[in-house]
């Protein structure tokens, strides 16, 4: 069974951080109230502290520029090629015995 990361909207993230600050509750309790992980809320709170109280939200696959998008595509292509090479090396090792 694979675990999928749940994606939250920018509005939800900001509301969650605002709730944490306004509730006065510990991080663990605030996260439980929102039914999200403590580390998730902690990351959003930390991000908000670094950005004047605003949670940065990029979303899945959103890149700030075309260059970043191309870099991400090339990195994925390189990873795929390296994986294929490893499989071929293992196959060669098995077939040579």
Secondary structure, DSSP 4 states (H G I P E B T S, - for coil): -PPPPP---HHHHHHHHHHHHHH---HHHHHHHHTS-HHHHHHHHHHHHHTTT------TT--SSHHHHHHHHHHHHHHHHHHHHHHHHHHHHHHH-
